[in-house]
C-alpha cells in the first residue's frame, strides 16, 4: 500500500512551492527540495552529497559552480551533479527562480564545504 505525503506537511511558505520532502518517511528512495528565491543572490553555498542530485529549473536563471566550473541554467533545463562533486548555486536574477532538487537518497546527506 502506498503512503502519501501532502503539501501541507512540508512547505516553508504556503503561497509557493518552498520546502523539503524526505523520502524515508514514506518508503521512497528519493528526497526532494523545492526552491523558490524571489531575488538575485539567493542559493546554496559549496557542498557535496554521496549521491547524484538532479536539478529541474522551472523558472529563472541559476548560476551553478560544479567542481570549479561555472554552468548557467535557464528555465526548462535539467542538470545532474554526480556524487561527491562540490557544487553551489545562486539565483542570477533578475527574475525569481523556481527549482526542484531531487536527491537520489531516502535522506538528505550534505557535506558543507565552506564556513
Backbone torsions as a table, in degrees:
resi	resn	phi	psi	omega
1	UNK	NA	132.6	179.7
2	UNK	-75.5	146.3	173.1
3	UNK	-106.2	151.1	-176.9
4	UNK	-120.1	137.1	167.1
5	UNK	-104.9	144.4	179.1
6	UNK	-114.4	154.6	-176.2
7	UNK	-57.1	-31.9	-178.7
8	UNK	-62.0	-23.0	-175.7
9	UNK	-81.3	-24.0	-170.3
10	UNK	-122.0	-16.8	-172.5
11	UNK	-74.6	145.6	172.6
12	UNK	-79.6	-29.7	179.6
13	UNK	-131.5	133.6	-179.6
14	UNK	-80.0	-18.7	-175.6
15	UNK	-79.5	-18.1	177.9
16	UNK	-152.5	168.2	-176.9
17	UNK	-77.8	104.9	180.0
18	UNK	-148.9	116.1	179.1
19	UNK	156.4	-170.1	-175.0
20	UNK	-129.3	145.2	174.2
21	UNK	-126.3	115.1	178.8
22	UNK	-99.7	118.4	-170.0
23	UNK	-63.8	-29.8	-173.7
24	UNK	-58.7	-29.9	-179.6
25	UNK	-65.7	-17.1	-175.6
26	UNK	-124.2	12.9	178.9
27	UNK	75.4	22.5	-179.2
28	UNK	-101.5	148.5	178.0
29	UNK	-89.4	7.3	178.3
30	UNK	-128.6	154.8	173.4
31	UNK	-127.1	151.7	-172.4
32	UNK	-134.2	139.0	170.9
33	UNK	-115.9	131.1	174.7
34	UNK	-103.5	114.3	-177.8
35	UNK	-106.5	135.9	175.5
36	UNK	-143.5	110.1	178.7
37	UNK	-118.5	119.1	-176.3
38	UNK	-77.3	-20.3	-173.3
39	UNK	-125.3	153.0	176.0
40	UNK	-57.2	145.3	175.3
41	UNK	100.8	-20.5	178.4
42	UNK	-70.3	149.2	179.1
43	UNK	166.4	-157.2	-178.9
44	UNK	-126.5	139.4	178.8
45	UNK	-70.6	171.3	-177.5
46	UNK	-59.4	129.1	-179.0
47	UNK	-158.8	175.3	175.0
48	UNK	-147.2	168.6	178.4
49	UNK	-136.6	153.0	177.7
50	UNK	-81.2	14.3	-179.2
51	UNK	-143.1	163.9	177.7
52	UNK	-71.5	152.7	175.5
53	UNK	-125.5	130.8	-179.2
54	UNK	-109.9	129.7	-179.5
55	UNK	-111.6	129.2	175.3
56	UNK	-115.4	113.2	-177.2
57	UNK	-92.5	110.1	-177.4
58	UNK	-89.9	-26.2	179.6
59	UNK	-158.8	148.1	175.6
60	UNK	89.4	-167.8	-179.8
61	UNK	-132.8	131.6	-178.9
62	UNK	-122.9	136.1	173.4
63	UNK	-99.8	117.3	177.2
64	UNK	-99.9	143.6	165.3
65	UNK	-110.6	116.6	-176.6
66	UNK	-127.3	111.4	-178.5
67	UNK	50.7	42.8	177.2
68	UNK	82.9	0.7	-178.9
69	UNK	-109.3	136.8	178.3
70	UNK	-88.2	131.7	178.0
71	UNK	-131.0	127.5	177.8
72	UNK	-101.6	124.3	179.0
73	UNK	-115.7	141.4	-178.7
74	UNK	-123.8	166.2	179.6
75	UNK	-41.3	130.9	177.2
76	UNK	93.5	-7.2	-178.6
77	UNK	-95.7	154.1	176.0
78	UNK	-122.6	134.9	-177.2
79	UNK	-129.3	136.4	177.3
80	UNK	-117.2	126.5	176.1
81	UNK	-103.0	124.1	-178.3
82	UNK	-65.2	162.5	177.3
83	UNK	-58.8	150.0	175.0
84	UNK	60.6	23.2	-179.2
85	UNK	-104.0	119.4	177.6
86	UNK	-61.5	133.0	179.2
87	UNK	-153.2	154.9	174.0
88	UNK	-146.5	167.7	178.1
89	UNK	-154.5	151.5	-175.8
90	UNK	-141.3	140.2	172.4
91	UNK	-66.9	118.4	-178.8
92	UNK	-76.6	-15.7	-178.1
93	UNK	71.0	178.2	-3.5
94	UNK	-81.5	-10.6	-176.5
95	UNK	-85.7	157.0	173.5
96	UNK	-63.3	155.8	172.5
97	UNK	-110.4	148.8	174.1
98	UNK	-131.7	113.1	-172.1
99	UNK	-138.5	139.6	175.7
100	UNK	-108.7	125.9	-180.0
101	UNK	-110.4	117.2	-178.3
102	UNK	-104.5	119.1	179.0
103	UNK	-98.5	125.2	-178.2
104	UNK	-80.0	59.9	-178.2
105	UNK	-160.4	149.2	178.1
106	UNK	-75.2	-13.0	176.8
107	UNK	-134.5	155.6	174.7
108	UNK	-78.8	128.9	178.2
109	UNK	-131.6	98.3	-174.1
110	UNK	-119.2	130.9	172.5
111	UNK	-108.5	110.6	178.9
112	UNK	-77.7	132.2	-172.8
113	UNK	-108.4	-0.6	176.9
114	UNK	-128.3	154.2	-176.4
115	UNK	-32.5	NA	NA
